[in-house]
Amino acid sequence: MKLLRTIAVTFALYSRIPMPHFEWRDEDMKYSMSVFPWVGAVIGLAYWAVFYFGVVLGLPMVAVCMLMTAVPLILTGGFHVDGFMDVSDALSSFKTREQKLEILKDPHIGAFAVIRLCIAGLIYLASLAVVLESENAGRLVICLAAGFFLARALSALGVLTFRSARNEGMLFYEATTAGGDRTSNLVITGLQIAAAAAIMTYVGFPAGTLMVLAAIAAFAWYKYKSYKEFGGITGDTAGWFVTVCEVAMTVAAAVAAVLMG
């Protein structure tokens, strides 16, 4: 029962998949970071299904590419993309750390958020188009599907190990509640990262290896930028990381597709 409650709370927070309504308790959030990657697993399954049925139905690859891109946005409501846009505005402001943190709280978006999202979206679409036109498209799409799980597992690792930029907000609350059994959360999250990496490298070696390295590089960049610009991570920077990580892995998949001919 506790596991089911944790799954329901986590999916209610990080997806738009309908979940039962009940009163949340701190206990229900204790292992939410361990469950969080499974939101990515559902996204990955739907992502692969769109590709599979798109091929079966003979849809134009440009249509399949755009539908696949829409999958994570539909299933999550663009929760992570909202964080990406907020961080983009803050980073583009060149203001003090305190002012940047205030920008993250601002519900409005600026021009730079839109510009950076357009750039990221175009890079993602171009990279995915290269993947879908390659001879190894099937294997690469499986790797990309697993990448949604990997990105969120790494994000969970960040919540468990990185310092928070402020002592408030959902991310700080989750880090605090997970701290009640940090060791178990770290072990489960570490095993999930290893499993995702193993699947990606097995299915699409060497492309999967390149994608895993891209995810690790994005994770290192996430910590560096968050600490430098904000003094730690926030819910918005976590969303920024997931977006950057997914784009980085897709670019890596495209590079691998070109190199493999």
Salt bridges, closest charged atoms under 4 A:
ASP28 OD1 - ARG5 NE 2.89
ASP28 OD1 - ARG25 NH2 3.97
GLU102 OE2 - LYS105 NZ 3.90
ASP106 OD1 - HIS108 ND1 2.82
GLU168 OE2 - LYS105 NZ 3.02
GLU229 OE1 - LYS100 NZ 2.30
GLU229 OE2 - LYS225 NZ 3.30
GLU246 OE1 - HIS80 NE2 3.81
GLU246 OE2 - ARG152 NH1 2.75
